[in-house]
Amino acid sequence: MKMKKWQYVALIAYVIAAVALLFAATTSIAGIETGVFGTAWSLLPPVLAIGLALITKEVYLSLFAGVFAGGILAAGSLAKPMQAVEITFDMILEKLGDSGNIGILIFLVFLGTMVALINKAGGSRAYGAWAREQIKSREHAQLTTFFLGVLIFVDDYFNCLTVGSVMRPVTDNHKISRAKLAYIIDATAAPVCIIAPISSWAAAVSGMVEGTNGLTLFMQAIPYNYYALLTLLMIVVISLRNIDYGPMALHERNAQLHGDIYTTAERPYAGMEEEQVSPRGTIADLVVPVIALIAFCVVCLMYTGGFFDGAGIIDSFANSSAPTGLMLGSFFALAFTFVYYMLRKVLTYREFTESLSEGFKAMVPAILILTLAWSIGGITKSSLGAPEFVAAALEGSAGALAKFLPAIIFAIAVFLAFATGTSWGTFSILIPIVVDVFPVGSEILIIAISACLAGAVCGDHISPISDTTIMASTGAQCDHLVHVYTQLPYAMTVAAVSFVSYILAGFIQNVFVCLALGVVLMIGTLLMIEKMTKKQAA
């Protein structure tokens, strides 16, 4: 009998976990005492989930298989399946019970509702009609998406969903594939936030550096953050010169030649915008709610950081709670939008209430993927000791390899963030180690900090279980795994150039010279790729 895809997923997950346990000397059923704790096996669950997702194209079952494999490893024995199941669901419940995670999920639902409202009110259609007249080319459409992503630098979640909602009608009109839109959104989310001094990311990083001014160190590291800077440069170059390669080239070719913005059979969002909309909708019905959303979210982020209790602007952002601030901001924006649409009489009360459920349903895939991704990260970190393993590996590479250490830190951060799907978790693990290894105030410390930040963003960018990757595919309304494998060659191109740049920075240690060399290498690499792709097409 032919096995179904989900059966392959379950079988492979169980077999790999069994092999892992055969090689790991387990001594107890308590996670912190098992032989796999703090070893390379601790990274098995995310690697397993990512591999299965890419091979089988079944993201939900693959993620759950990763969590369950972690439960088996934490239980310490295949002979205790009930304990493994209990550990698995305890971790899922723990992540769903976390107030910060709940805040993000509520924010997602509110954003989904606002998108449904804007579509129903006719704002998206009116904006699309206006944009068709103002934005004349594919290059202009891609660059407009890029600049909007750069402008919304406060938070990456907010960036992904807002840019996607605003720019989808424009990119669809210019036959830009949803995969390309998802890449531009993802590449202007975390890479922008990590070089913006006033953002939730800057606040997180600054709070992890002890013994020195964290914000000052963060700002000094910006010119050395090659992955973020070169990613932004890459978007501009490939947009202006129409460079596409890897799987993305197929998606872009189908979009341009056949008007198929999806390419693959997986198109979960197709037809969502074909619902009946208000004929009285105007551009203001999109612009006003979006501006209100931005304003309310910024104010609420500052509120959670103590701005209204006397804290300065920078301090209020440094101490802000992104989940709470975004949840409150989106709630007030939703309430404002309701009143605004009622006064304009573009929606009825019934249509507004219908949008609540529509917004929730639209975000269910993202909520499910986020929950499982958080669970994998939690079981890898708390139950299996991945941070301890990475810390030991990094500390063991110091000494004779001091000049190469920034590049090594970058590579380790990429792998850790890719495997765990979290930039912030990677920061919290690596930054204290980096500060201990290098003397405070030295140029090499700044380079190493930036390598840690850049690597974490890179790994987060390419990881299928990263929350920002999930948000980007949701914002672009693109199949999640399509977004993952189409953007991978682009991200790895920048990662390779960044790795070489960190080797040079370790020896040269001059911010201007190193950045100039990185820019030259990036542009040269893209021009070489352009020449190769044109030669293959000829």
N, C-alpha and C positions, 0 to 999 in steps of 0.2 A: 504494500500500500504506500502511495506517495505521501511523504510527510509534508505538512503545511509549514508555512514560514515561521509561525509562532512556536511550533514544536522544535524546529531547528534552533531557535533562540534559546528556549528553555534547556535543551539538551547540551548545547555548546557551553552555556553559562555554568551548568552543573559540572560538566566534565573538567572545565578549566579550574573551577574552584576546588574540585577533588584533587587535581594534579598539584595545585598550590599547597593544599594541606598535606599531601604526601611528602613534599620537600620541606615543609615548615615544621620545626620541632615544637609542637604544642604541648603546653604543660598544665593548662587550666582552661576552664570555660569562661573565665573573666577576661574581657577584651584586653585590658591593660596588662595581663600576665601571659598572654599567649605568645608563642614563638614568632608569630607574624608581626607583632607590634613593633613599630619603628624600623621595619625592614622594607626591602623593595616590594614585597608582597602587599604592602599597604596601599600601593597604587594600582593593584589589580582591578578593583571594582570600576573606577572611572575608565581605565584603559579598555576593559571588557565592554562596558556600555558603549563607548565611542566606536570601537571596532565593529560591534554587532550592528549599531545603528547605520554605519556607513555601508556595511555589507548587505544587510537585509532590507534597508530602507524602512524599517519599523521602529520609529523612535520611542514610542511609549513602552513597548515590551522590552526593548533593549535597555532603556534606563532602569526599568524595574528589575531586570536581570542583574544589572550592576549593583543595585542596592541589595538584592537578595544574596549575591555572591559575597558582598561585604558582611552581611548577616551570618553567613556560613563561616567565614574566616573569623569573625568576632566570637562566634559560639565555640570555635576550636575543635569541632568534630562534626563530620557528616552523619554520625550516628544520632545526632540530636536535632533533627529537622524542625521540631516544634520550637526549640529555643532560637534557631536561626530565623524562623518566621516571626517570632515575637520581637527579636531585635530589629528586624526589618521594619515592622509596622510601628514599633516604638519610636524609631528614628523619623519616620514619616509624620507621626503625630507630633513629635517634638518640634519639627520644622513648621508644621501647620499651627502649632500653639505659640510660636514665637511672635511677639507683638510687632517687631519690625517687618517680618515676612507678611503678616496679615495686613499691615499698612500698605505694602507694595501691591498685594492682591486686590485690596479695595481701590487703590489708585488705578489699577488696571481696569477694573470694572467701571469706575467713573469715566475713565478715558474712552473706553468702548462705548459707553452711553453717549458721551459727547459727540463722538464720531457718528453714531447712528442719528443723533438729533440734527447735526449739521447736514448730513445727507438728506434726511427727511424734509428739512426746511428749505432745501434747494440751494444751500450755500456752496456746496462742493460743485454742483453743476454750473452755477453762475461764475464761480472762480475759474473753473475749467474753460468756460467760453471766453472769459476775459484773457486768460493766460494764452489761449490759442492765438489771439491777436497780438499779444505783447512778446511772447517767446517764440521766435521764428525757427529755431534749429535745435537739433539734438544736443549739440555742444552747449548751447545756451541753457537748455533744460537741465542738463547734468550739472553745469556750473551753478545754476540757481539753487538746485538741491544742495550742493556742496556749501554754498555761502549761508544758506539758511541753517544747515547743520552746525556751521562754525558759530553763528550768532547765538544759538541756543546751547550755551556752554555750562549752564548751571548744574545740570544733572543728566546722566546718560539715558536713564529710563525715559525721562521727560522728552529728551532729544529724539529718541527713536520713534516714539509714538506720534509726537507732534509733527515732525518733518514728514513722516510717512503719510499722515492724514492730509496734509496740505499739498504735497507734491505728487501724489498718485495720479490725480486727473491730468496733470501736466505731462508727466513722463509717459503715461498711457497714450496720450494724444500724439506724442512724438515717437511712438513705437520703441520705447526703451523697455527692455525686459524687466519683469519684477525682480529677477535675480540681480540685475545691475543696480536697480534702485535699492535693494536690500544691502548690497555691498557699500554703496555710497553712504547710506544711513549709518551702517555699522562703523564705517571708517571715519565718520565725523561725530561719533558718540564718545566712546572711551578715549580715543586719541586726542580729541579736543579737550575733554574734561581734565585729562592728566597734565595739560600744559596751561590750564586756566587757573590763576591764583585764587579767583573767587568761584569756587565750585565745591560740591560735596566731596569730590575726590581729593582736592587740595586739603580740605579739612581733615579727611581720614588720614592722609599721609603725614600731615603736620603733627597730628596727635600721637604718631607712632615713634617719633624721634625724641629721645630723652637726652638731657644734658646740653642741648643747644636749641636755638630758635628754629623750630621745625618748618615754619612758613618761609623763613629766609633761605634755608637749605633747599626747600622745594623750588623756590624761584631760581636759585643758582643752578639747579639741575635741569631746568627747562631747555637750554641750548644743547645739552648733551642727550636729550631724550630723542634719539635718532628714529626710533620706530614711529613715534607719534608725528614728528615733523616730516619725515620722509613719506609717511602714508598720505598726509595732506598734499604734499608735493606730487605724489603719484597720481592722485585723483585729478588734479589740474592738468597734468601732462597727458594722461590717457583720454581725458575728455576733449582737450583741444586737438589732439592728433588722432582721435578715434582708434586707439590701440585696444584690441581685445584678444585674449589668448586663453588656452585651456578650455574647460567646459563652458566658460562664460561666452566664448566666441560663438558657440552653437546657439545659445539662447539669444544673443544679440542678432545673429544672422536670421533666425526664425522671426524675431520681432520685426526686423526691418523689411524682410522680403515677403513674409506671410501674415504679418499683423498678429502673430501668436506671442503674447507677452509671457506665456508660461512654459511652452515647449514640451514639458513632461505631462504625463497623464495625471499627476498629483497637482490639482489646482483647487484646494479646499475653499478658497475665497471667491472663485469665479462666479459672477452673476450677483454678488451681494449688493452692488450699487445700481442694479437695474430696477429697484423698487420704485413705486410711485412717489413723486416728490411734489412739494408745494410749487405752484407756478409763480408765486410771488417772491421766491427767494432771490436775494441779491448777494453781491460780493461781501457786503457788510455782515451778512448772516454767517459767513465763515470767519472773516477777519476779526470782528468784535469778540466772539467767543474765544478765539485763539489768543488774542491780546489779553483778555480777561484771565485766561488760564495761566499765561506767563506771569502776569502781574500778581495774581493771588498766590501762585506757587512760590515766587520769589519772596513775597511778604511773609508767607507762612514759614518758609525755611528760616528767615531771619527771626521770626517770632520764636521758633523752637530753640534758636541759639541765644535767646536773651536780649535781642535788640531793643525790645520795648521795656526792658528792665535796666537799661543803661549801657549795654554792651555796644561797642563800635561795630561798624559794618563788617570789617574783616573778622573780628572776633565772633560775631554772631554767625557768620558762615562757618567758621572753624568749629564752632560748638553745636551746629545745627544737627537735627535728626532728619535725614532725607526721607525715610518712610513716613514719619509723622507729618512733616512739612508738605510733602507731595499729596498725601491723603487729604489733609485739611484744605490745601490749595485747590485741588480738583473738586472737592465738595462745594466750596464757595463758588467756584467757576461754574459748576453744574447748576447751582441754585440761581446764579446770575443769568445764565443762558435760558433757564426756564422762564424767568420773569421777562427777559428781553424778547423772547419769541412770543410769549403771551401778549405783550403790549403791541408787538408788530403784527399779531394775528396771522402768523405763517404756520402755526401748529395749533392743534386742539389739545385739550388736557389729555384726552384718550391717546392721542399720538405720542404725547410725551411719556406717558406711563408705559406704552408699548416699547418705547426705545430703551427703557430700563432693562427689560428682559432681553431685548435684542443685543444690547451692549454686553450683557453678561455672557450670553451664548457665544458671541464673537470672540470673547477672551478665554473661553474654556480650554482650548488647545494650549494657549500660552500658560495658563494657570497650572494645568496638569504637568506640562514639561518642566516648569519652574519648580514645582513641588518635588518632583523626582530628582531634579538636578541638585536642589538644596540637600536632599536626603543623601545622595551620593557623597557630596562634599562633607556633610556632617559625619557620616559613618567612616569616611576615609581619615578625617582629622581626629575625631574624638575616640573612636573605637579601635582604629588600626594604627594610629601614630605616624601618619605621613609627615607631619612637620618635623618630628624628631629625626626621621630618616634623612630628610633633605638638609636639616641643620648639620648633621654629622658629615654628610657628603661635602657640603660647602666648606666647613671648617677644615676638613682634611685636605682641601685643594689650595690653601693659603701657603705662603712661604716662597718657595722657588718660583711659583707661577704668578707672582704678584703683578707683573706687567700684563699678564693675560687674564687676570682675575675679573676685570669688568666684562670681558667677552664670556667667560665661564659663568659669571653671575647671570648675565643675560640669557644664556642657554638654559640654565637651571630654572630660572623664573618662567621662561617660555613653557618648559615641560610641566612644571608644577601647576601653573595656571591652566594649561591645556587639560591636564588630567583631573583637576579639581573644579574647573569652571569658575574660578573666582580670582579676580585681581586683588581685592582687598585682603582676602585670606593669604595670598602670596606676599603682599606687603608686610602683613603682621608677622609672618615667619622669617622673611629674609632681612628686612631693614634692621632689626636689633642685632643680627649677626654681622651685617656689613658695618654698622657703627662700631662694633667691638673690634673688628679686624683692622680697620684703618684709623689713623689718628684724626681727631676732630680738627677741622680747619684746613685740612689738606685738600689739594685739587683732586687727588685720586679717590678720596671719599665721595666728593660730589659726583665724579664719573661713575663710581660704583653704585651710588644711590640711584642715579638716573638709569643705569643699566638694569637695576632691579625693577624700577617703575616701567621702563620700556618693555622688558621681557614679560612682566605680568600682564601688561595691556595686550601684547602680541599673543600670548597664550590664551587670554580671555577672548580675543578677537576670533581665533580660529577654532575654539572649542565648541562642539555641538551642545555641551551641557552648560555653557555660559549663559547667565541671565541676559546680558546685553545682546548676545547672538540671537537668543530667543525673542527678545524685544524687537530687534531689527527685522527679523523675518515676519513678526506680527505686524509691525508698523508698515512694512511694504506689502503685506498680505501675499507673501511668497511662501511656498512650501519650505518648511524649516531645513530639511536635509538638502534640498536644492540650493538654498542659500549657503549652507556649509561647504559643499564641495565646489561650488562655482567661485567662491571668494578665496578658497585655500591657495591656489597658485599665486594670486595677487599678494596676499598677506605674506606668503613664504618668500616671495621676491624681495619685499621690503625687509623681512627678517634676515635674509642672507646678507643684504647690503649693510644692515645695522650691525650684524655680527662682525663683519670686516671693519666697520667704522669704530667699534669698541676696541678691537685689537690695536688699531692705529692710535686711538685716544689713550690707551694704556701706556704707550711709549711717548707720544708727543705732548699730551696734557696741556694743550692750548685750545681754548674753546672756539675761537674763530677759525683757526686752521682746520681743526677737526670737523667742524660743521660744514665748511666749504668743501672739504674732501668728500664728506658724506653726500652732499648735494650733487657734486660732479659724478660720483659713482652711481647715484640713483638715476640721474638723467641719462648717463651713458648706458646703463643696463636697459632702461626702457627703450632707448633708440635702437639698441642691438636686438631686443625682442621684436620691435616693430619691423626691422629689416628682415628678421628670420620668418615672421608670420607672413609678410608680403611675398617672400620668396617661395614659401610653401603653397600659398594661394595661387601663385602664377602658373 
